[in-house]
Amino acid sequence: MKEVQSRVEALETENEKLKQQNKELVEGMDKLQERYDALEHRFAALDSKNEEFADTYDCSFSELREDMDRLEGVVDFVQEGQVREESLEVIKNVVVKEIMTRLANG
């Protein structure tokens, strides 16, 4: 009988240790879940900013392509000699001003 009582006490002690370990594991899992959720939130925010940047970049690239096409037309027109000297000076000033504005605004 004494052996059974001793075995029951040993099992109860082991059971309490296992309960404590389980509690610690659950708490650790909860902390990991919180960290995971925070990372998910940060990733979503970064993904959103990345999409915004890509949209802005695409728009800027598109505008630059349009500007280059227009400038190519002006250059062709100038090369064909169909522009007076005064007009050429105006075109040059406008182009330089546009370049300076873009450089200043980034």
Biopython code that builds the backbone (N, CA, C, O; Angstrom):
import numpy as np
from Bio.PDB.StructureBuilder import StructureBuilder

atoms = [
    (1, "MET", "N", (0.818, -1.192, 0.000)),
    (1, "MET", "CA", (0.000, 0.000, 0.000)),
    (1, "MET", "C", (0.863, 1.258, 0.000)),
    (1, "MET", "O", (0.554, 2.261, -0.643)),
    (2, "LYS", "N", (1.959, 1.159, 0.750)),
    (2, "LYS", "CA", (2.857, 2.295, 0.835)),
    (2, "LYS", "C", (3.479, 2.594, -0.537)),
    (2, "LYS", "O", (3.695, 3.754, -0.889)),
    (3, "GLU", "N", (3.759, 1.550, -1.294)),
    (3, "GLU", "CA", (4.334, 1.711, -2.625)),
    (3, "GLU", "C", (3.352, 2.412, -3.560)),
    (3, "GLU", "O", (3.742, 3.260, -4.363)),
    (4, "VAL", "N", (2.108, 2.058, -3.450)),
    (4, "VAL", "CA", (1.077, 2.677, -4.282)),
    (4, "VAL", "C", (0.957, 4.158, -3.927)),
    (4, "VAL", "O", (0.880, 5.008, -4.813)),
    (5, "GLN", "N", (0.941, 4.457, -2.653)),
    (5, "GLN", "CA", (0.844, 5.850, -2.205)),
    (5, "GLN", "C", (2.052, 6.643, -2.705)),
    (5, "GLN", "O", (1.909, 7.774, -3.170)),
    (6, "SER", "N", (3.216, 6.057, -2.610)),
    (6, "SER", "CA", (4.438, 6.708, -3.071)),
    (6, "SER", "C", (4.379, 6.935, -4.581)),
    (6, "SER", "O", (4.777, 7.992, -5.071)),
    (7, "ARG", "N", (3.892, 5.959, -5.297)),
    (7, "ARG", "CA", (3.768, 6.082, -6.762)),
    (7, "ARG", "C", (2.756, 7.154, -7.127)),
    (7, "ARG", "O", (2.989, 7.920, -8.063)),
    (8, "VAL", "N", (1.642, 7.230, -6.414)),
    (8, "VAL", "CA", (0.613, 8.253, -6.664)),
    (8, "VAL", "C", (1.201, 9.638, -6.425)),
    (8, "VAL", "O", (0.974, 10.551, -7.218)),
    (9, "GLU", "N", (1.944, 9.801, -5.352)),
    (9, "GLU", "CA", (2.562, 11.095, -5.055)),
    (9, "GLU", "C", (3.566, 11.481, -6.143)),
    (9, "GLU", "O", (3.618, 12.640, -6.554)),
    (10, "ALA", "N", (4.348, 10.533, -6.603)),
    (10, "ALA", "CA", (5.314, 10.795, -7.672)),
    (10, "ALA", "C", (4.592, 11.210, -8.956)),
    (10, "ALA", "O", (5.023, 12.128, -9.653)),
    (11, "LEU", "N", (3.504, 10.531, -9.253)),
    (11, "LEU", "CA", (2.725, 10.878, -10.456)),
    (11, "LEU", "C", (2.072, 12.244, -10.317)),
    (11, "LEU", "O", (2.014, 13.007, -11.281)),
    (12, "GLU", "N", (1.577, 12.559, -9.116)),
    (12, "GLU", "CA", (0.978, 13.878, -8.888)),
    (12, "GLU", "C", (2.026, 14.977, -9.041)),
    (12, "GLU", "O", (1.745, 16.025, -9.621)),
    (13, "THR", "N", (3.228, 14.744, -8.523)),
    (13, "THR", "CA", (4.320, 15.713, -8.664)),
    (13, "THR", "C", (4.681, 15.892, -10.140)),
    (13, "THR", "O", (4.850, 17.013, -10.621)),
    (14, "GLU", "N", (4.792, 14.781, -10.835)),
    (14, "GLU", "CA", (5.101, 14.844, -12.270)),
    (14, "GLU", "C", (3.994, 15.566, -13.028)),
    (14, "GLU", "O", (4.263, 16.345, -13.943)),
    (15, "ASN", "N", (2.761, 15.305, -12.645)),
    (15, "ASN", "CA", (1.613, 15.951, -13.276)),
    (15, "ASN", "C", (1.669, 17.466, -13.069)),
    (15, "ASN", "O", (1.407, 18.224, -14.004)),
    (16, "GLU", "N", (2.005, 17.915, -11.864)),
    (16, "GLU", "CA", (2.112, 19.351, -11.586)),
    (16, "GLU", "C", (3.226, 19.983, -12.420)),
    (16, "GLU", "O", (3.062, 21.081, -12.950)),
    (17, "LYS", "N", (4.356, 19.289, -12.536)),
    (17, "LYS", "CA", (5.460, 19.790, -13.357)),
    (17, "LYS", "C", (5.029, 19.909, -14.816)),
    (17, "LYS", "O", (5.341, 20.892, -15.488)),
    (18, "LEU", "N", (4.319, 18.911, -15.289)),
    (18, "LEU", "CA", (3.843, 18.935, -16.679)),
    (18, "LEU", "C", (2.839, 20.055, -16.904)),
    (18, "LEU", "O", (2.844, 20.702, -17.951)),
    (19, "LYS", "N", (1.974, 20.284, -15.914)),
    (19, "LYS", "CA", (1.019, 21.392, -16.018)),
    (19, "LYS", "C", (1.761, 22.724, -16.097)),
    (19, "LYS", "O", (1.401, 23.591, -16.892)),
    (20, "GLN", "N", (2.802, 22.888, -15.269)),
    (20, "GLN", "CA", (3.591, 24.121, -15.282)),
    (20, "GLN", "C", (4.301, 24.292, -16.624)),
    (20, "GLN", "O", (4.320, 25.387, -17.187)),
    (21, "GLN", "N", (4.877, 23.215, -17.130)),
    (21, "GLN", "CA", (5.540, 23.276, -18.436)),
    (21, "GLN", "C", (4.542, 23.630, -19.536)),
    (21, "GLN", "O", (4.842, 24.421, -20.431)),
    (22, "ASN", "N", (3.369, 23.045, -19.461)),
    (22, "ASN", "CA", (2.327, 23.332, -20.443)),
    (22, "ASN", "C", (1.934, 24.804, -20.378)),
    (22, "ASN", "O", (1.774, 25.454, -21.411)),
    (23, "LYS", "N", (1.780, 25.328, -19.162)),
    (23, "LYS", "CA", (1.424, 26.740, -18.982)),
    (23, "LYS", "C", (2.504, 27.639, -19.588)),
    (23, "LYS", "O", (2.191, 28.614, -20.271)),
    (24, "GLU", "N", (3.770, 27.311, -19.339)),
    (24, "GLU", "CA", (4.878, 28.093, -19.887)),
    (24, "GLU", "C", (4.901, 28.014, -21.413)),
    (24, "GLU", "O", (5.167, 29.013, -22.083)),
    (25, "LEU", "N", (4.631, 26.857, -21.951)),
    (25, "LEU", "CA", (4.587, 26.704, -23.410)),
    (25, "LEU", "C", (3.458, 27.525, -24.023)),
    (25, "LEU", "O", (3.636, 28.152, -25.067)),
    (26, "VAL", "N", (2.301, 27.519, -23.374)),
    (26, "VAL", "CA", (1.163, 28.304, -23.868)),
    (26, "VAL", "C", (1.505, 29.791, -23.825)),
    (26, "VAL", "O", (1.216, 30.523, -24.772)),
    (27, "GLU", "N", (2.123, 30.242, -22.725)),
    (27, "GLU", "CA", (2.513, 31.648, -22.626)),
    (27, "GLU", "C", (3.535, 32.004, -23.704)),
    (27, "GLU", "O", (3.450, 33.064, -24.325)),
    (28, "GLY", "N", (4.503, 31.110, -23.919)),
    (28, "GLY", "CA", (5.495, 31.341, -24.970)),
    (28, "GLY", "C", (4.852, 31.392, -26.342)),
    (28, "GLY", "O", (5.221, 32.220, -27.175)),
    (29, "MET", "N", (3.894, 30.514, -26.581)),
    (29, "MET", "CA", (3.191, 30.509, -27.858)),
    (29, "MET", "C", (2.397, 31.804, -28.039)),
    (29, "MET", "O", (2.355, 32.357, -29.138)),
    (30, "ASP", "N", (1.770, 32.288, -26.969)),
    (30, "ASP", "CA", (1.025, 33.544, -27.046)),
    (30, "ASP", "C", (1.953, 34.707, -27.404)),
    (30, "ASP", "O", (1.601, 35.560, -28.218)),
    (31, "LYS", "N", (3.137, 34.734, -26.791)),
    (31, "LYS", "CA", (4.108, 35.791, -27.105)),
    (31, "LYS", "C", (4.554, 35.700, -28.557)),
    (31, "LYS", "O", (4.653, 36.711, -29.252)),
    (32, "LEU", "N", (4.820, 34.482, -29.005)),
    (32, "LEU", "CA", (5.207, 34.300, -30.407)),
    (32, "LEU", "C", (4.090, 34.725, -31.352)),
    (32, "LEU", "O", (4.360, 35.303, -32.405)),
    (33, "GLN", "N", (2.850, 34.450, -30.994)),
    (33, "GLN", "CA", (1.714, 34.853, -31.823)),
    (33, "GLN", "C", (1.625, 36.374, -31.897)),
    (33, "GLN", "O", (1.359, 36.935, -32.960)),
    (34, "GLU", "N", (1.848, 37.038, -30.764)),
    (34, "GLU", "CA", (1.828, 38.504, -30.750)),
    (34, "GLU", "C", (2.927, 39.068, -31.647)),
    (34, "GLU", "O", (2.699, 40.011, -32.405)),
    (35, "ARG", "N", (4.116, 38.483, -31.555)),
    (35, "ARG", "CA", (5.219, 38.940, -32.402)),
    (35, "ARG", "C", (4.917, 38.682, -33.877)),
    (35, "ARG", "O", (5.213, 39.514, -34.734)),
    (36, "TYR", "N", (4.332, 37.537, -34.158)),
    (36, "TYR", "CA", (3.960, 37.202, -35.534)),
    (36, "TYR", "C", (2.928, 38.203, -36.063)),
    (36, "TYR", "O", (3.043, 38.687, -37.188)),
    (37, "ASP", "N", (1.926, 38.504, -35.243)),
    (37, "ASP", "CA", (0.899, 39.463, -35.652)),
    (37, "ASP", "C", (1.508, 40.837, -35.914)),
    (37, "ASP", "O", (1.140, 41.511, -36.875)),
    (38, "ALA", "N", (2.448, 41.251, -35.047)),
    (38, "ALA", "CA", (3.115, 42.540, -35.238)),
    (38, "ALA", "C", (3.910, 42.545, -36.544)),
    (38, "ALA", "O", (3.899, 43.531, -37.280)),
    (39, "LEU", "N", (4.593, 41.444, -36.823)),
    (39, "LEU", "CA", (5.342, 41.348, -38.081)),
    (39, "LEU", "C", (4.415, 41.367, -39.290)),
    (39, "LEU", "O", (4.718, 41.997, -40.303)),
    (40, "GLU", "N", (3.294, 40.679, -39.182)),
    (40, "GLU", "CA", (2.306, 40.692, -40.270)),
    (40, "GLU", "C", (1.820, 42.116, -40.526)),
    (40, "GLU", "O", (1.684, 42.539, -41.674)),
    (41, "HIS", "N", (1.561, 42.846, -39.451)),
    (41, "HIS", "CA", (1.090, 44.228, -39.575)),
    (41, "HIS", "C", (2.164, 45.093, -40.239)),
    (41, "HIS", "O", (1.868, 45.879, -41.140)),
    (42, "ARG", "N", (3.410, 44.941, -39.787)),
    (42, "ARG", "CA", (4.502, 45.716, -40.381)),
    (42, "ARG", "C", (4.693, 45.352, -41.848)),
    (42, "ARG", "O", (4.934, 46.225, -42.681)),
    (43, "PHE", "N", (4.589, 44.076, -42.161)),
    (43, "PHE", "CA", (4.733, 43.640, -43.548)),
    (43, "PHE", "C", (3.632, 44.238, -44.418)),
    (43, "PHE", "O", (3.895, 44.691, -45.532)),
    (44, "ALA", "N", (2.409, 44.238, -43.913)),
    (44, "ALA", "CA", (1.292, 44.806, -44.675)),
    (44, "ALA", "C", (1.521, 46.290, -44.923)),
    (44, "ALA", "O", (1.261, 46.788, -46.018)),
    (45, "ALA", "N", (2.010, 47.000, -43.901)),
    (45, "ALA", "CA", (2.286, 48.429, -44.063)),
    (45, "ALA", "C", (3.388, 48.646, -45.095)),
    (45, "ALA", "O", (3.279, 49.532, -45.942)),
    (46, "LEU", "N", (4.445, 47.845, -45.029)),
    (46, "LEU", "CA", (5.531, 47.964, -46.002)),
    (46, "LEU", "C", (5.059, 47.612, -47.409)),
    (46, "LEU", "O", (5.445, 48.260, -48.381)),
    (47, "ASP", "N", (4.235, 46.597, -47.507)),
    (47, "ASP", "CA", (3.708, 46.192, -48.805)),
    (47, "ASP", "C", (2.874, 47.313, -49.414)),
    (47, "ASP", "O", (2.956, 47.583, -50.612)),
    (48, "SER", "N", (2.075, 47.958, -48.578)),
    (48, "SER", "CA", (1.250, 49.069, -49.043)),
    (48, "SER", "C", (2.127, 50.228, -49.517)),
    (48, "SER", "O", (1.882, 50.815, -50.571)),
    (49, "LYS", "N", (3.154, 50.550, -48.722)),
    (49, "LYS", "CA", (4.059, 51.633, -49.122)),
    (49, "LYS", "C", (4.798, 51.275, -50.401)),
    (49, "LYS", "O", (5.028, 52.134, -51.252)),
    (50, "ASN", "N", (5.166, 50.017, -50.536)),
    (50, "ASN", "CA", (5.854, 49.569, -51.736)),
    (50, "ASN", "C", (4.958, 49.725, -52.963)),
    (50, "ASN", "O", (5.416, 50.154, -54.022)),
    (51, "GLU", "N", (3.684, 49.375, -52.815)),
    (51, "GLU", "CA", (2.735, 49.539, -53.920)),
    (51, "GLU", "C", (2.571, 51.016, -54.276)),
    (51, "GLU", "O", (2.521, 51.372, -55.453)),
    (52, "GLU", "N", (2.487, 51.876, -53.253)),
    (52, "GLU", "CA", (2.370, 53.312, -53.502)),
    (52, "GLU", "C", (3.601, 53.818, -54.247)),
    (52, "GLU", "O", (3.490, 54.587, -55.202)),
    (53, "PHE", "N", (4.783, 53.373, -53.797)),
    (53, "PHE", "CA", (6.015, 53.786, -54.457)),
    (53, "PHE", "C", (6.039, 53.311, -55.905)),
    (53, "PHE", "O", (6.420, 54.061, -56.803)),
    (54, "ALA", "N", (5.632, 52.071, -56.127)),
    (54, "ALA", "CA", (5.620, 51.527, -57.488)),
    (54, "ALA", "C", (4.667, 52.322, -58.376)),
    (54, "ALA", "O", (4.982, 52.612, -59.530)),
    (55, "ASP", "N", (3.493, 52.675, -57.831)),
    (55, "ASP", "CA", (2.542, 53.476, -58.603)),
    (55, "ASP", "C", (3.132, 54.837, -58.932)),
    (55, "ASP", "O", (3.028, 55.309, -60.064)),
    (56, "THR", "N", (3.754, 55.471, -57.933)),
    (56, "THR", "CA", (4.372, 56.784, -58.142)),
    (56, "THR", "C", (5.494, 56.677, -59.162)),
    (56, "THR", "O", (5.618, 57.512, -60.058)),
    (57, "TYR", "N", (6.306, 55.640, -59.015)),
    (57, "TYR", "CA", (7.415, 55.430, -59.939)),
    (57, "TYR", "C", (6.895, 55.218, -61.357)),
    (57, "TYR", "O", (7.431, 55.791, -62.305)),
    (58, "ASP", "N", (5.858, 54.403, -61.508)),
    (58, "ASP", "CA", (5.279, 54.155, -62.827)),
    (58, "ASP", "C", (4.760, 55.445, -63.449)),
    (58, "ASP", "O", (4.972, 55.702, -64.634)),
    (59, "CYS", "N", (4.077, 56.256, -62.638)),
    (59, "CYS", "CA", (3.555, 57.534, -63.142)),
    (59, "CYS", "C", (4.697, 58.452, -63.559)),
    (59, "CYS", "O", (4.652, 59.068, -64.624)),
    (60, "SER", "N", (5.718, 58.539, -62.714)),
    (60, "SER", "CA", (6.864, 59.397, -63.034)),
    (60, "SER", "C", (7.566, 58.911, -64.294)),
    (60, "SER", "O", (7.964, 59.711, -65.140)),
    (61, "PHE", "N", (7.713, 57.612, -64.410)),
    (61, "PHE", "CA", (8.369, 57.047, -65.582)),
    (61, "PHE", "C", (7.548, 57.329, -66.841)),
    (61, "PHE", "O", (8.099, 57.644, -67.895)),
    (62, "SER", "N", (6.252, 57.215, -66.720)),
    (62, "SER", "CA", (5.360, 57.483, -67.841)),
    (62, "SER", "C", (5.440, 58.956, -68.255)),
    (62, "SER", "O", (5.506, 59.278, -69.441)),
    (63, "GLU", "N", (5.434, 59.838, -67.256)),
    (63, "GLU", "CA", (5.552, 61.272, -67.542)),
    (63, "GLU", "C", (6.886, 61.579, -68.211)),
    (63, "GLU", "O", (6.952, 62.378, -69.145)),
    (64, "LEU", "N", (7.943, 60.941, -67.727)),
    (64, "LEU", "CA", (9.263, 61.154, -68.309)),
    (64, "LEU", "C", (9.291, 60.693, -69.763)),
    (64, "LEU", "O", (9.872, 61.362, -70.618)),
    (65, "ARG", "N", (8.667, 59.556, -70.045)),
    (65, "ARG", "CA", (8.607, 59.055, -71.416)),
    (65, "ARG", "C", (7.853, 60.046, -72.310)),
    (65, "ARG", "O", (8.281, 60.320, -73.431)),
    (66, "GLU", "N", (6.738, 60.580, -71.818)),
    (66, "GLU", "CA", (5.976, 61.566, -72.590)),
    (66, "GLU", "C", (6.809, 62.820, -72.833)),
    (66, "GLU", "O", (6.814, 63.364, -73.938)),
    (67, "ASP", "N", (7.514, 63.279, -71.797)),
    (67, "ASP", "CA", (8.367, 64.463, -71.947)),
    (67, "ASP", "C", (9.472, 64.215, -72.966)),
    (67, "ASP", "O", (9.792, 65.094, -73.767)),
    (68, "MET", "N", (10.052, 63.025, -72.938)),
    (68, "MET", "CA", (11.108, 62.701, -73.897)),
    (68, "MET", "C", (10.562, 62.673, -75.321)),
    (68, "MET", "O", (11.223, 63.128, -76.255)),
    (69, "ASP", "N", (9.363, 62.142, -75.480)),
    (69, "ASP", "CA", (8.750, 62.115, -76.813)),
    (69, "ASP", "C", (8.500, 63.531, -77.327)),
    (69, "ASP", "O", (8.768, 63.839, -78.488)),
    (70, "ARG", "N", (7.979, 64.393, -76.438)),
    (70, "ARG", "CA", (7.739, 65.789, -76.845)),
    (70, "ARG", "C", (9.048, 66.497, -77.172)),
    (70, "ARG", "O", (9.144, 67.229, -78.157)),
    (71, "LEU", "N", (10.052, 66.270, -76.335)),
    (71, "LEU", "CA", (11.349, 66.900, -76.555)),
    (71, "LEU", "C", (11.977, 66.402, -77.852)),
    (71, "LEU", "O", (12.632, 67.167, -78.560)),
    (72, "GLU", "N", (11.782, 65.140, -78.159)),
    (72, "GLU", "CA", (12.300, 64.595, -79.410)),
    (72, "GLU", "C", (11.665, 65.311, -80.605)),
    (72, "GLU", "O", (12.334, 65.602, -81.597)),
    (73, "GLY", "N", (10.371, 65.587, -80.493)),
    (73, "GLY", "CA", (9.698, 66.332, -81.556)),
    (73, "GLY", "C", (10.262, 67.733, -81.706)),
    (73, "GLY", "O", (10.453, 68.216, -82.823)),
    (74, "VAL", "N", (10.527, 68.384, -80.589)),
    (74, "VAL", "CA", (11.101, 69.735, -80.630)),
    (74, "VAL", "C", (12.502, 69.688, -81.231)),
    (74, "VAL", "O", (12.856, 70.538, -82.047)),
    (75, "VAL", "N", (13.293, 68.707, -80.835)),
    (75, "VAL", "CA", (14.657, 68.576, -81.363)),
    (75, "VAL", "C", (14.613, 68.346, -82.869)),
    (75, "VAL", "O", (15.388, 68.954, -83.608)),
    (76, "ASP", "N", (13.730, 67.491, -83.326)),
    (76, "ASP", "CA", (13.593, 67.256, -84.769)),
    (76, "ASP", "C", (13.223, 68.544, -85.486)),
    (76, "ASP", "O", (13.760, 68.854, -86.549)),
    (77, "PHE", "N", (12.305, 69.287, -84.895)),
    (77, "PHE", "CA", (11.854, 70.549, -85.478)),
    (77, "PHE", "C", (13.020, 71.532, -85.569)),
    (77, "PHE", "O", (13.188, 72.211, -86.582)),
    (78, "VAL", "N", (13.823, 71.605, -84.505)),
    (78, "VAL", "CA", (14.972, 72.515, -84.480)),
    (78, "VAL", "C", (16.018, 72.058, -85.488)),
    (78, "VAL", "O", (16.600, 72.883, -86.193)),
    (79, "GLN", "N", (16.260, 70.761, -85.564)),
    (79, "GLN", "CA", (17.274, 70.247, -86.483)),
    (79, "GLN", "C", (16.900, 70.486, -87.940)),
    (79, "GLN", "O", (17.770, 70.623, -88.800)),
    (80, "GLU", "N", (15.625, 70.535, -88.206)),
    (80, "GLU", "CA", (15.176, 70.784, -89.576)),
    (80, "GLU", "C", (15.310, 72.260, -89.936)),
    (80, "GLU", "O", (15.058, 72.652, -91.076)),
    (81, "GLY", "N", (15.706, 73.075, -88.963)),
    (81, "GLY", "CA", (15.930, 74.493, -89.222)),
    (81, "GLY", "C", (14.654, 75.301, -89.332)),
    (81, "GLY", "O", (14.658, 76.362, -89.955)),
    (82, "GLN", "N", (13.566, 74.835, -88.750)),
    (82, "GLN", "CA", (12.290, 75.522, -88.862)),
    (82, "GLN", "C", (12.017, 76.435, -87.663)),
    (82, "GLN", "O", (10.871, 76.812, -87.415)),
    (83, "VAL", "N", (13.075, 76.790, -86.918)),
    (83, "VAL", "CA", (12.898, 77.624, -85.729)),
    (83, "VAL", "C", (13.799, 78.841, -85.841)),
    (83, "VAL", "O", (14.973, 78.738, -86.196)),
    (84, "ARG", "N", (13.220, 80.000, -85.527)),
    (84, "ARG", "CA", (14.013, 81.230, -85.528)),
    (84, "ARG", "C", (14.903, 81.250, -84.293)),
    (84, "ARG", "O", (14.667, 80.513, -83.335)),
    (85, "GLU", "N", (15.920, 82.093, -84.320)),
    (85, "GLU", "CA", (16.881, 82.182, -83.216)),
    (85, "GLU", "C", (16.197, 82.568, -81.907)),
    (85, "GLU", "O", (16.551, 82.048, -80.849)),
    (86, "GLU", "N", (15.211, 83.485, -81.969)),
    (86, "GLU", "CA", (14.507, 83.898, -80.744)),
    (86, "GLU", "C", (13.722, 82.724, -80.152)),
    (86, "GLU", "O", (13.714, 82.520, -78.938)),
    (87, "SER", "N", (13.076, 81.971, -81.009)),
    (87, "SER", "CA", (12.304, 80.815, -80.555)),
    (87, "SER", "C", (13.222, 79.753, -79.967)),
    (87, "SER", "O", (12.882, 79.098, -78.982)),
    (88, "LEU", "N", (14.384, 79.589, -80.579)),
    (88, "LEU", "CA", (15.354, 78.626, -80.080)),
    (88, "LEU", "C", (15.800, 78.994, -78.665)),
    (88, "LEU", "O", (15.959, 78.120, -77.813)),
    (89, "GLU", "N", (15.999, 80.278, -78.421)),
    (89, "GLU", "CA", (16.394, 80.746, -77.084)),
    (89, "GLU", "C", (15.277, 80.502, -76.074)),
    (89, "GLU", "O", (15.545, 80.111, -74.937)),
    (90, "VAL", "N", (14.041, 80.726, -76.475)),
    (90, "VAL", "CA", (12.893, 80.474, -75.589)),
    (90, "VAL", "C", (12.813, 78.980, -75.255)),
    (90, "VAL", "O", (12.622, 78.603, -74.099)),
    (91, "ILE", "N", (12.960, 78.145, -76.269)),
    (91, "ILE", "CA", (12.912, 76.691, -76.054)),
    (91, "ILE", "C", (14.013, 76.271, -75.088)),
    (91, "ILE", "O", (13.773, 75.497, -74.162)),
    (92, "LYS", "N", (15.219, 76.784, -75.310)),
    (92, "LYS", "CA", (16.341, 76.434, -74.438)),
    (92, "LYS", "C", (16.052, 76.845, -72.997)),
    (92, "LYS", "O", (16.297, 76.071, -72.072)),
    (93, "ASN", "N", (15.534, 78.050, -72.801)),
    (93, "ASN", "CA", (15.232, 78.530, -71.445)),
    (93, "ASN", "C", (14.162, 77.670, -70.767)),
    (93, "ASN", "O", (14.265, 77.361, -69.580)),
    (94, "VAL", "N", (13.147, 77.291, -71.522)),
    (94, "VAL", "CA", (12.079, 76.457, -70.960)),
    (94, "VAL", "C", (12.629, 75.084, -70.562)),
    (94, "VAL", "O", (12.307, 74.566, -69.492)),
    (95, "VAL", "N", (13.460, 74.501, -71.427)),
    (95, "VAL", "CA", (14.030, 73.184, -71.134)),
    (95, "VAL", "C", (14.937, 73.255, -69.909)),
    (95, "VAL", "O", (14.864, 72.394, -69.032)),
    (96, "VAL", "N", (15.785, 74.267, -69.843)),
    (96, "VAL", "CA", (16.689, 74.414, -68.691)),
    (96, "VAL", "C", (15.884, 74.632, -67.417)),
    (96, "VAL", "O", (16.200, 74.053, -66.378)),
    (97, "LYS", "N", (14.850, 75.461, -67.489)),
    (97, "LYS", "CA", (14.011, 75.716, -66.311)),
    (97, "LYS", "C", (13.333, 74.420, -65.850)),
    (97, "LYS", "O", (13.271, 74.143, -64.652)),
    (98, "GLU", "N", (12.832, 73.639, -66.786)),
    (98, "GLU", "CA", (12.169, 72.373, -66.448)),
    (98, "GLU", "C", (13.154, 71.402, -65.798)),
    (98, "GLU", "O", (12.826, 70.736, -64.816)),
    (99, "ILE", "N", (14.353, 71.329, -66.349)),
    (99, "ILE", "CA", (15.373, 70.445, -65.766)),
    (99, "ILE", "C", (15.720, 70.891, -64.353)),
    (99, "ILE", "O", (15.822, 70.056, -63.454)),
    (100, "MET", "N", (15.900, 72.172, -64.142)),
    (100, "MET", "CA", (16.232, 72.693, -62.807)),
    (100, "MET", "C", (15.096, 72.426, -61.814)),
    (100, "MET", "O", (15.342, 72.069, -60.662)),
    (101, "THR", "N", (13.862, 72.602, -62.268)),
    (101, "THR", "CA", (12.708, 72.345, -61.395)),
    (101, "THR", "C", (12.662, 70.878, -60.992)),
    (101, "THR", "O", (12.443, 70.559, -59.823)),
    (102, "ARG", "N", (12.867, 69.994, -61.946)),
    (102, "ARG", "CA", (12.839, 68.556, -61.639)),
    (102, "ARG", "C", (13.973, 68.154, -60.705)),
    (102, "ARG", "O", (13.787, 67.331, -59.809)),
    (103, "LEU", "N", (15.151, 68.743, -60.922)),
    (103, "LEU", "CA", (16.271, 68.433, -60.031)),
    (103, "LEU", "C", (16.005, 68.936, -58.616)),
    (103, "LEU", "O", (16.343, 68.267, -57.640)),
    (104, "ALA", "N", (15.402, 70.110, -58.509)),
    (104, "ALA", "CA", (15.111, 70.680, -57.190)),
    (104, "ALA", "C", (14.041, 69.878, -56.455)),
    (104, "ALA", "O", (14.104, 69.730, -55.235)),
    (105, "ASN", "N", (13.063, 69.364, -57.191)),
    (105, "ASN", "CA", (11.964, 68.614, -56.569)),
    (105, "ASN", "C", (12.287, 67.138, -56.396)),
    (105, "ASN", "O", (11.551, 66.415, -55.724)),
    (106, "GLY", "N", (13.356, 66.699, -56.982)),
    (106, "GLY", "CA", (13.752, 65.288, -56.832)),
    (106, "GLY", "C", (12.972, 64.441, -57.746)),
    (106, "GLY", "O", (13.159, 63.224, -57.769)),
]
sb = StructureBuilder()
sb.init_structure("model")
sb.init_model(0)
sb.init_chain("A")
sb.init_seg("    ")
for serial, (resi, resn, name, xyz) in enumerate(atoms, 1):
    if name == "N":
        sb.init_residue(resn, " ", resi, " ")
    sb.init_atom(name, np.array(xyz, "f"), 0.0, 1.0, " ", f" {name:<3s}", serial, name[0])
structure = sb.get_structure()
